């Protein structure tokens, strides 16, 4: 989630930033205590989800500022906050998403975010997702941050899909190779839960298009990942040289995978 806050008190801005970071730790939250800097930022960014605007600021009132933000960025949700309840009617007359009475705490923010006038659209990360398979499996949600999965099974299924190099995979194959079990109703439900978790995890970090689900199968969208395995397979000598025999070492099924065999064969050429 991308939010901006404007308040002429720097301590209030800092407090709002801390609270937003607790409510949405993976989001991008910017704070301003000068209106001109705030408006300059709004004019340069078309992906702002919520603007938090204080009502009473020196030299500018939040109500008139709200009207200007609506003109510049009509798709941005606006939440007005103040220590004075009497501004609520004026705020709601501007058809903002919410009016919050100071002090702003986590619960008030959560309620405001859950009741936005305009839904927050999950945006795709324009860069390919970085994947490491040599050694332990690692996926990066951005250039410097390792992705955290909601379950170990979701992560393992993702690693398995990467290993399959874009070939469609069925629940039966996941059951046999990853779970080492025959597919029955119980295993099928567990796979379904894990896949749903995986897809949600990827969507939350802007990579909802990395896994393609169709015709009761799953496959990796290779065009949306940057992977050491794929680079080595495509003739990248530096990547192939980086392969030292360790491949997805946390997963027993990877020891017998065709991708591993191909890496070893290429390394011996």
Backbone as numpy.savetxt, mean C-alpha at the origin, in Angstrom:
# Nx Ny Nz CAx CAy CAz Cx Cy Cz
-2.63 6.28 2.26 -3.47 7.47 2.26 -2.59 8.71 2.26
-2.96 9.71 1.47 -2.19 10.95 1.36 -3.01 12.08 2.00
-2.50 12.65 3.07 -3.22 13.72 3.76 -2.34 14.94 3.92
-3.01 16.10 4.08 -2.31 17.34 4.39 -3.06 18.05 5.51
-2.31 18.73 6.33 -2.90 19.46 7.46 -2.40 20.90 7.44
-3.29 21.86 7.73 -2.86 23.24 7.87 -3.41 23.80 9.17
-2.50 24.41 9.94 -2.85 25.02 11.22 -1.75 26.03 11.51
-2.10 27.22 11.94 -1.06 28.22 12.14 -0.25 27.99 13.42
-0.60 26.98 14.18 0.19 26.61 15.36 1.02 25.37 15.03
2.34 25.52 15.02 3.22 24.41 14.63 3.06 23.19 15.53
2.80 23.43 16.84 2.62 22.31 17.76 1.36 21.52 17.41
0.32 22.24 16.98 -0.92 21.57 16.59 -0.71 20.73 15.33
0.08 21.27 14.39 0.40 20.52 13.18 1.16 19.24 13.53
2.15 19.37 14.41 2.94 18.20 14.81 2.09 17.16 15.51
1.16 17.63 16.36 0.27 16.70 17.06 -0.62 15.95 16.08
-1.15 16.67 15.09 -1.99 16.02 14.08 -1.18 14.99 13.29
0.06 15.32 12.95 0.91 14.40 12.20 1.17 13.12 12.98
1.41 13.26 14.28 1.66 12.09 15.12 0.42 11.20 15.19
-0.74 11.83 15.33 -1.99 11.06 15.44 -2.31 10.37 14.12
-2.13 11.06 13.01 -2.36 10.46 11.70 -1.43 9.29 11.46
-0.18 9.41 11.91 0.79 8.32 11.74 0.39 7.07 12.51
-0.30 7.26 13.63 -0.79 6.12 14.40 -1.99 5.46 13.72
-2.87 6.30 13.18 -4.07 5.79 12.51 -3.73 5.15 11.17
-2.79 5.75 10.45 -2.42 5.28 9.11 -0.90 5.30 8.98
-0.22 4.32 9.59 1.25 4.34 9.64 1.93 4.24 8.28
1.24 3.70 7.28 1.85 3.54 5.96 1.54 4.69 5.01
0.77 5.67 5.48 0.35 6.77 4.63 1.39 7.87 4.53
1.10 8.83 3.66 1.94 10.01 3.49 1.18 11.20 4.08
1.74 11.81 5.13 1.04 12.86 5.85 1.91 14.11 5.94
1.44 15.18 5.31 2.19 16.43 5.27 1.49 17.47 6.14
2.28 18.31 6.81 1.72 19.35 7.65 2.28 20.72 7.33
1.44 21.76 7.40 1.85 23.12 7.09 1.28 24.08 8.15
2.05 25.10 8.49 1.52 26.13 9.37 1.47 27.48 8.67
1.80 27.48 7.37 1.63 28.67 6.54 0.66 28.34 5.41
-0.38 29.14 5.29 -1.43 28.88 4.30 -0.87 28.88 2.88
0.04 29.79 2.58 0.57 29.86 1.21 1.32 28.57 0.84
2.05 28.00 1.80 2.75 26.74 1.52 1.76 25.59 1.34
0.72 25.64 2.14 -0.34 24.64 2.04 -1.00 24.68 0.67
-1.39 25.86 0.22 -2.05 25.99 -1.08 -1.11 25.65 -2.23
0.15 25.98 -2.08 1.13 25.63 -3.11 1.23 24.12 -3.26
1.21 23.42 -2.14 1.27 21.95 -2.17 0.01 21.37 -2.81
-1.14 21.91 -2.45 -2.40 21.43 -3.03 -2.39 21.59 -4.55
-1.87 22.73 -5.01 -1.86 22.98 -6.44 -0.94 22.08 -7.23
0.05 21.48 -6.55 1.03 20.64 -7.23 0.75 19.14 -7.09
-0.26 18.77 -6.32 -0.53 17.34 -6.10 -2.02 17.05 -6.35
-2.27 16.10 -7.22 -3.66 15.75 -7.53 -4.08 14.43 -6.89
-3.28 13.94 -5.95 -3.58 12.65 -5.33 -3.83 12.77 -3.83
-4.19 13.97 -3.36 -4.43 14.18 -1.93 -5.80 13.60 -1.57
-5.83 12.73 -0.57 -7.09 12.11 -0.16 -7.88 12.98 0.81
-7.19 13.57 1.79 -7.88 14.37 2.81 -7.06 15.62 3.15
-7.76 16.75 3.24 -7.16 17.98 3.74 -7.79 18.31 5.09
-6.97 18.41 6.12 -7.44 18.78 7.46 -7.15 20.27 7.65
-8.19 21.05 7.88 -8.07 22.51 7.92 -8.58 23.05 9.25
-7.73 23.80 9.92 -8.15 24.46 11.16 -9.01 25.67 10.81
-10.00 25.97 11.63 -10.91 27.07 11.33 -10.26 28.42 11.57
-9.66 28.59 12.74 -9.14 29.89 13.13 -7.63 29.95 12.92
-7.21 30.72 11.91 -5.79 30.91 11.64 -5.54 32.40 11.41
-4.37 32.86 11.81 -4.06 34.28 11.66 -4.00 34.64 10.18
-4.79 35.61 9.80 -4.79 36.10 8.43 -5.68 35.33 7.48
-6.26 34.20 7.92 -7.11 33.43 7.01 -8.02 32.51 7.83
-9.31 32.51 7.49 -10.20 31.60 8.20 -10.35 30.30 7.40
-10.57 29.22 8.12 -10.63 27.91 7.48 -11.80 27.72 6.54
-12.88 28.45 6.76 -14.06 28.29 5.89 -13.77 28.80 4.49
-13.20 29.99 4.39 -12.87 30.52 3.06 -11.76 29.70 2.40
-10.84 29.19 3.21 -9.77 28.34 2.68 -10.36 27.04 2.13
-11.39 26.54 2.80 -12.06 25.33 2.33 -12.62 25.55 0.93
-13.24 26.70 0.71 -13.81 26.99 -0.61 -12.71 27.01 -1.68
-11.55 27.54 -1.33 -10.46 27.60 -2.31 -9.92 26.21 -2.61
-9.79 25.38 -1.58 -9.32 24.01 -1.80 -10.30 23.24 -2.68
-11.58 23.42 -2.45 -12.60 22.74 -3.26 -12.51 23.17 -4.72
-12.13 24.42 -4.94 -11.98 24.91 -6.31 -10.74 24.32 -6.98
-9.63 24.27 -6.22 -8.37 23.79 -6.78 -8.35 22.26 -6.90
-8.85 21.59 -5.87 -8.79 20.12 -5.81 -10.16 19.57 -5.44
-11.10 19.56 -6.39 -12.49 19.17 -6.09 -12.66 17.73 -5.62
-11.69 16.87 -5.87 -11.82 15.46 -5.47 -11.22 15.17 -4.10
-10.70 16.20 -3.45 -10.09 16.02 -2.13 -11.14 16.13 -1.02
-11.16 15.17 -0.13 -12.01 15.26 1.05 -11.48 16.34 1.99
-12.39 17.08 2.59 -11.98 18.13 3.53 -12.59 17.86 4.90
-11.73 17.88 5.90 -12.17 17.75 7.30 -11.75 19.02 8.02
-12.72 19.73 8.57 -12.43 20.95 9.32 -12.40 20.61 10.81
-11.43 21.19 11.50 -11.36 20.95 12.95 -11.15 22.26 13.69
-11.64 22.30 14.92 -11.57 23.54 15.70 -11.81 23.23 17.17
-11.37 24.14 18.00 -11.66 24.02 19.43 -12.99 24.63 19.80
-13.70 25.16 18.81 -14.96 25.84 19.06 -16.09 25.20 18.27
-17.06 24.67 18.97 -18.16 23.94 18.34 -19.04 24.84 17.47
-19.05 26.14 17.72 -19.97 27.01 17.00 -19.68 27.09 15.50
-18.51 26.60 15.10 -18.18 26.63 13.67 -18.73 25.42 12.91
-19.31 24.47 13.63 -19.78 23.24 12.99 -20.77 23.52 11.85
-21.75 24.38 12.11 -22.78 24.66 11.10 -22.17 25.28 9.85
-21.25 26.24 10.03 -20.60 26.86 8.88 -19.79 25.84 8.08
-19.13 24.94 8.81 -18.33 23.91 8.15 -19.20 22.97 7.34
-20.29 22.51 7.94 -21.16 21.55 7.25 -21.90 22.21 6.09
-22.10 23.52 6.16 -22.71 24.23 5.03 -21.82 24.16 3.79
-20.53 23.94 3.98 -19.59 23.81 2.87 -19.52 22.38 2.36
-20.34 21.51 2.93 -20.41 20.10 2.52 -19.06 19.39 2.65
-18.39 19.67 3.77 -17.14 18.96 4.05 -17.47 17.57 4.57
-16.45 16.72 4.65 -16.69 15.35 5.10 -17.02 15.28 6.59
-16.28 16.06 7.38 -16.49 16.01 8.83 -16.05 17.30 9.49
-16.56 17.50 10.71 -16.09 18.57 11.57 -15.64 17.91 12.87
-14.39 18.15 13.26 -13.84 17.53 14.46 -13.57 18.62 15.50
-14.00 18.36 16.71 -13.73 19.29 17.81 -12.41 18.91 18.46
-11.52 19.89 18.60 -10.26 19.65 19.29 -10.50 19.29 20.75
-9.61 18.51 21.36 -8.40 17.93 20.78 -8.72 16.75 19.86
-7.92 16.63 18.81 -8.12 15.55 17.84 -7.38 14.32 18.33
-8.13 13.24 18.57 -7.49 12.00 19.00 -7.68 10.91 17.94
-7.14 9.73 18.20 -7.19 8.66 17.21 -8.62 8.25 16.88
-9.47 8.16 17.89 -10.84 7.73 17.66 -11.59 8.71 16.77
-11.44 10.00 17.03 -12.12 11.01 16.21 -11.62 10.95 14.76
-10.32 10.74 14.59 -9.78 10.64 13.23 -10.30 9.41 12.50
-10.36 8.29 13.21 -10.85 7.05 12.58 -12.30 7.22 12.12
-13.12 7.83 12.95 -14.52 8.05 12.58 -14.61 8.96 11.36
-13.81 10.01 11.34 -13.82 10.94 10.19 -13.39 10.24 8.91
-12.35 9.41 9.00 -11.84 8.71 7.82 -12.84 7.67 7.32
-13.56 7.06 8.24 -14.54 6.05 7.85 -15.80 6.66 7.22
-15.96 7.97 7.34 -17.17 8.61 6.83 -16.87 9.73 5.83
-15.91 9.49 4.98 -15.54 10.47 3.97 -16.61 10.58 2.88
-16.77 11.77 2.33 -17.75 11.96 1.26 -17.29 11.30 -0.03
-15.99 11.31 -0.27 -15.44 10.72 -1.49 -14.55 9.54 -1.09
-14.79 8.36 -1.64 -14.00 7.19 -1.26 -12.54 7.35 -1.67
-11.66 6.78 -0.86 -10.23 6.81 -1.17 -9.93 5.71 -2.19
-9.35 6.10 -3.30 -9.04 5.16 -4.36 -7.63 4.61 -4.15
-7.51 3.27 -4.16 -6.20 2.66 -4.04 -5.41 2.92 -5.31
-4.26 3.55 -5.18 -3.46 3.90 -6.34 -2.32 2.90 -6.55
-2.00 2.68 -7.80 -0.93 1.74 -8.13 0.42 2.44 -8.07
1.40 1.74 -7.53 2.76 2.23 -7.54 3.27 2.12 -8.98
3.75 3.22 -9.56 4.17 3.16 -10.97 5.42 2.34 -11.22
6.22 2.13 -10.17 7.47 1.39 -10.34 7.23 -0.12 -10.17
7.99 -0.95 -10.88 7.87 -2.40 -10.67 8.22 -2.77 -9.24
7.58 -3.80 -8.75 7.84 -4.26 -7.38 9.15 -5.06 -7.34
10.04 -4.68 -6.45 11.32 -5.37 -6.33 11.15 -6.67 -5.54
11.63 -7.77 -6.12 11.53 -9.09 -5.50 12.90 -9.73 -5.45
13.25 -10.31 -4.31 14.51 -11.04 -4.15 14.20 -12.50 -3.86
14.78 -13.41 -4.65 14.58 -14.85 -4.43 15.88 -15.56 -4.08
17.02 -14.93 -4.37 18.31 -15.55 -4.06 18.55 -15.41 -2.55
18.54 -16.52 -1.86 18.57 -16.52 -0.40 17.15 -16.58 0.12
16.82 -15.75 1.09 15.45 -15.69 1.59 14.59 -14.85 0.66
13.28 -15.13 0.67 12.34 -14.38 -0.15 12.07 -13.02 0.48
12.22 -11.96 -0.31 11.96 -10.60 0.16 11.22 -9.84 -0.93
10.13 -9.18 -0.54 9.40 -8.30 -1.44 9.44 -6.90 -0.86
9.61 -5.89 -1.70 9.71 -4.51 -1.25 8.47 -3.74 -1.67
7.86 -3.05 -0.72 6.69 -2.22 -1.05 7.10 -0.87 -1.62
8.34 -0.45 -1.35 8.94 0.68 -2.05 10.44 0.45 -2.05
11.18 1.40 -2.56 12.60 1.19 -2.79 13.36 0.76 -1.55
12.95 1.27 -0.39 13.72 1.02 0.84 12.98 0.25 1.91
11.72 -0.09 1.68 10.92 -0.70 2.74 10.49 -2.11 2.36
10.84 -3.07 3.22 10.43 -4.45 3.01 8.95 -4.60 3.31
8.25 -5.31 2.46 6.82 -5.50 2.63 6.54 -6.48 3.76
5.53 -6.19 4.55 5.06 -7.08 5.61 3.75 -7.73 5.18
3.68 -9.04 5.28 2.48 -9.78 4.88 1.63 -10.08 6.11
0.32 -10.19 5.90 -0.59 -10.42 7.01 -0.54 -11.85 7.52
0.03 -12.76 6.74 0.19 -14.14 7.19 1.37 -14.78 6.48
1.97 -15.77 7.13 3.12 -16.46 6.53 2.70 -17.25 5.29
1.47 -17.77 5.29 0.98 -18.51 4.13 0.78 -17.59 2.93
0.27 -16.40 3.17 0.09 -15.45 2.08 1.44 -15.13 1.44
2.45 -14.94 2.27 3.79 -14.66 1.77 4.36 -15.84 1.00
4.13 -17.05 1.50 4.67 -18.24 0.84 3.99 -18.48 -0.50
2.70 -18.26 -0.56 1.99 -18.41 -1.84 2.51 -17.40 -2.85
2.80 -16.19 -2.39 3.36 -15.18 -3.28 4.72 -15.63 -3.82
5.55 -16.16 -2.93 6.86 -16.66 -3.35 6.70 -17.79 -4.38
5.72 -18.64 -4.16 5.45 -19.75 -5.09 5.03 -19.23 -6.46
4.19 -18.21 -6.47 3.76 -17.63 -7.74 4.94 -17.00 -8.48
5.82 -16.34 -7.73 7.03 -15.78 -8.34 7.86 -16.90 -8.95
8.01 -17.98 -8.21 8.80 -19.13 -8.68 8.22 -19.72 -9.97
6.91 -19.62 -10.14 6.25 -20.19 -11.32 6.37 -19.31 -12.57
7.01 -18.16 -12.42 7.41 -17.33 -13.57 6.27 -16.90 -14.49
5.11 -16.65 -13.92 4.00 -16.15 -14.73 3.07 -17.22 -15.26
3.36 -18.48 -14.96 2.46 -19.55 -15.39 1.26 -19.62 -14.43
0.07 -19.88 -14.94 -1.11 -19.96 -14.06 -1.00 -21.11 -13.07
-1.44 -20.86 -11.85 -1.36 -21.84 -10.77 -2.75 -22.05 -10.19
-3.13 -23.29 -9.97 -4.43 -23.62 -9.40 -4.31 -23.93 -7.91
-5.46 -24.00 -7.25 -5.49 -24.35 -5.83 -4.93 -25.76 -5.61
-5.18 -26.64 -6.56 -4.67 -28.01 -6.45 -3.15 -28.02 -6.43
-2.54 -27.19 -7.27 -1.08 -27.13 -7.31 -0.52 -26.48 -6.04
-1.18 -25.45 -5.56 -0.75 -24.83 -4.30 -0.86 -25.81 -3.16
-1.95 -26.56 -3.13 -2.16 -27.55 -2.07 -1.07 -28.60 -2.09
-0.74 -29.09 -3.28 0.26 -30.15 -3.41 1.67 -29.66 -3.14
2.05 -28.53 -3.75 3.44 -28.08 -3.67 3.74 -27.28 -2.40
2.86 -26.35 -2.05 3.12 -25.47 -0.92 2.67 -26.09 0.41
1.44 -26.63 0.42 0.89 -27.18 1.65 1.28 -28.64 1.86
1.77 -29.29 0.78 2.12 -30.72 0.83 0.95 -31.57 1.31
-0.26 -31.24 0.80 -1.47 -31.96 1.18 -2.34 -32.17 -0.05
-3.20 -33.16 0.04 -4.21 -33.31 -1.00 -5.28 -32.23 -0.81
-5.82 -31.77 -1.91 -6.82 -30.71 -1.84 -8.16 -31.25 -1.35
-8.60 -30.78 -0.18 -9.94 -31.09 0.31 -10.60 -29.79 0.73
-11.79 -29.86 1.28 -12.53 -28.65 1.60 -11.80 -27.79 2.64
-11.16 -28.44 3.61 -10.46 -27.70 4.65 -9.25 -26.96 4.08
-8.45 -27.64 3.26 -7.28 -27.02 2.65 -7.72 -25.94 1.67
-8.78 -26.21 0.94 -9.29 -25.24 -0.02 -9.67 -23.92 0.67
-10.31 -24.03 1.82 -10.70 -22.83 2.57 -9.47 -22.07 3.07
-8.45 -22.82 3.51 -7.24 -22.17 3.99 -6.52 -21.46 2.86
-6.46 -22.09 1.69 -5.84 -21.45 0.53 -6.61 -20.20 0.15
-7.93 -20.29 0.14 -8.77 -19.14 -0.22 -8.53 -17.97 0.72
-8.47 -18.26 2.02 -8.21 -17.19 3.00 -6.84 -16.56 2.77
-5.86 -17.39 2.50 -4.49 -16.90 2.30 -4.39 -16.06 1.03
-5.07 -16.49 -0.02 -5.04 -15.75 -1.28 -5.73 -14.40 -1.12
-6.87 -14.39 -0.45 -7.57 -13.12 -0.19 -6.68 -12.17 0.59
-5.99 -12.71 1.60 -5.07 -11.89 2.40 -3.93 -11.35 1.55
-3.39 -12.21 0.68 -2.30 -11.79 -0.20 -2.73 -10.66 -1.12
-3.87 -10.82 -1.76 -4.35 -9.80 -2.69 -4.60 -8.47 -1.97
-5.12 -8.54 -0.76 -5.35 -7.33 0.01 -4.03 -6.68 0.42
-3.07 -7.51 0.82 -1.76 -6.99 1.19 -1.13 -6.23 0.03
-1.20 -6.81 -1.15 -0.60 -6.19 -2.33 -1.34 -4.90 -2.70
-2.66 -4.93 -2.61 -3.45 -3.73 -2.92 -3.10 -2.59 -1.98
-2.88 -2.92 -0.71 -2.62 -1.89 0.29 -1.30 -1.16 0.07
-0.37 -1.79 -0.65 0.92 -1.13 -0.90 1.06 -0.68 -2.36
-0.06 -0.66 -3.08 -0.04 -0.13 -4.44 0.36 -1.12 -5.51
0.30 -2.41 -5.19 0.66 -3.43 -6.17 -0.46 -4.45 -6.36
-1.69 -3.94 -6.42 -2.84 -4.82 -6.59 -2.89 -5.52 -7.93
-2.07 -5.06 -8.88 -2.05 -5.68 -10.20 -0.89 -6.64 -10.41
-0.13 -6.93 -9.36 1.02 -7.83 -9.49 0.58 -9.28 -9.62
-0.50 -9.65 -8.94 -1.06 -10.99 -9.06 -2.36 -10.91 -9.84
-2.47 -11.73 -10.88 -3.66 -11.77 -11.71 -4.48 -13.00 -11.36
-5.74 -12.78 -11.00 -6.65 -13.88 -10.66 -7.67 -14.04 -11.77
-7.70 -15.22 -12.40 -8.65 -15.45 -13.47 -8.83 -16.95 -13.70
-10.06 -17.32 -14.08 -10.37 -18.72 -14.40 -9.91 -19.70 -13.32
-10.16 -19.34 -12.07 -9.81 -20.18 -10.92 -8.32 -20.46 -10.82
-7.51 -19.54 -11.32 -6.06 -19.68 -11.22 -5.44 -18.34 -10.88
-4.18 -18.38 -10.48 -3.41 -17.19 -10.14 -2.12 -17.20 -10.93
-1.64 -16.02 -11.28 -0.34 -15.93 -11.91 0.27 -14.56 -11.64
1.59 -14.50 -11.76 2.30 -13.24 -11.57 2.26 -12.43 -12.86
2.02 -11.15 -12.70 2.14 -10.21 -13.80 3.61 -9.80 -13.88
4.38 -10.48 -14.70 5.83 -10.29 -14.73 6.24 -8.88 -15.12
5.37 -8.19 -15.85 5.70 -6.83 -16.27 5.70 -5.85 -15.10
5.14 -6.27 -13.94 5.04 -5.37 -12.79 6.01 -5.70 -11.67
6.98 -6.59 -11.96 7.98 -6.92 -10.94 9.39 -6.82 -11.51
10.32 -6.48 -10.63 11.74 -6.51 -10.95 12.37 -7.55 -10.04
12.69 -8.72 -10.61 13.05 -9.89 -9.81 14.41 -10.43 -10.24
15.26 -10.76 -9.27 16.58 -11.31 -9.58 16.47 -12.60 -10.40
15.48 -13.43 -10.09 15.27 -14.67 -10.84 14.99 -14.38 -12.31
14.05 -13.49 -12.57 13.67 -13.19 -13.95 14.80 -12.51 -14.70
15.52 -11.64 -14.03 16.65 -10.97 -14.68 17.72 -11.96 -15.08
18.02 -12.91 -14.17 19.02 -13.93 -14.48 18.56 -14.80 -15.64
17.28 -15.16 -15.65 16.73 -15.98 -16.73 16.80 -15.25 -18.08
16.74 -13.94 -18.03 16.75 -13.14 -19.25 18.16 -12.76 -19.70
19.16 -13.36 -19.07 20.53 -13.16 -19.53 21.32 -12.11 -18.82
20.84 -11.59 -17.70 21.58 -10.61 -16.92 22.73 -11.33 -16.19
23.94 -11.14 -16.69 25.10 -11.86 -16.15 25.39 -11.48 -14.70
25.18 -10.21 -14.36 25.43 -9.77 -12.99 24.49 -10.47 -12.02
23.22 -10.58 -12.38 22.24 -11.26 -11.53 22.57 -12.74 -11.44
22.93 -13.35 -12.56 23.26 -14.78 -12.54 24.49 -15.05 -11.67
25.45 -14.15 -11.73 26.65 -14.30 -10.91 26.33 -14.16 -9.42
25.25 -13.41 -9.12 24.87 -13.21 -7.72 24.23 -14.47 -7.12
23.80 -15.40 -7.98 23.20 -16.64 -7.49 24.30 -17.57 -7.00
24.31 -17.83 -5.69 25.35 -18.66 -5.06 24.81 -20.00 -4.59
23.71 -20.45 -5.21 23.15 -21.74 -4.87 22.01 -21.68 -3.87
21.80 -20.51 -3.26 20.72 -20.37 -2.29 19.52 -19.72 -2.96
18.38 -20.41 -2.89 17.18 -19.94 -3.59 15.95 -20.21 -2.73
15.25 -19.16 -2.35 14.04 -19.28 -1.52 14.27 -20.30 -0.40
15.30 -20.04 0.38 15.78 -21.04 1.34 14.80 -21.36 2.47
13.79 -20.53 2.65 12.84 -20.78 3.74 11.74 -21.76 3.35
11.70 -22.17 2.08 10.60 -23.01 1.60 11.14 -24.32 1.03
10.70 -25.43 1.60 11.21 -26.74 1.20 10.90 -27.07 -0.25
9.74 -26.63 -0.74 9.36 -26.94 -2.12 10.29 -26.31 -3.14
10.96 -25.21 -2.75 11.83 -24.49 -3.68 13.08 -25.28 -4.04
13.44 -26.24 -3.17 14.63 -27.04 -3.44 14.48 -27.86 -4.73
13.24 -28.17 -5.08 12.99 -29.04 -6.24 12.33 -28.28 -7.40
12.29 -26.96 -7.32 11.58 -26.20 -8.33 12.34 -26.17 -9.66
11.58 -26.03 -10.74 12.17 -25.96 -12.07 12.99 -24.68 -12.23
12.57 -23.62 -11.58 13.31 -22.36 -11.66 14.70 -22.50 -11.05
14.76 -23.19 -9.93 16.07 -23.41 -9.30 16.97 -24.24 -10.21
16.41 -25.29 -10.80 17.19 -26.14 -11.70 17.73 -25.35 -12.89
16.87 -24.47 -13.41 17.29 -23.65 -14.55 18.43 -22.72 -14.15
18.34 -22.12 -12.96 19.42 -21.25 -12.47 20.72 -22.02 -12.36
20.68 -23.22 -11.80 21.87 -24.03 -11.61 22.46 -24.42 -12.96
21.61 -24.77 -13.92 22.10 -25.15 -15.25 22.79 -23.97 -15.93
22.17 -22.79 -15.82 22.77 -21.61 -16.44 24.08 -21.23 -15.78
24.14 -21.44 -14.47 25.35 -21.12 -13.75 26.50 -22.05 -14.08
26.18 -23.24 -14.52 27.21 -24.22 -14.88 27.66 -24.12 -16.32
26.95 -23.31 -17.12 27.32 -23.17 -18.54 28.66 -22.46 -18.71
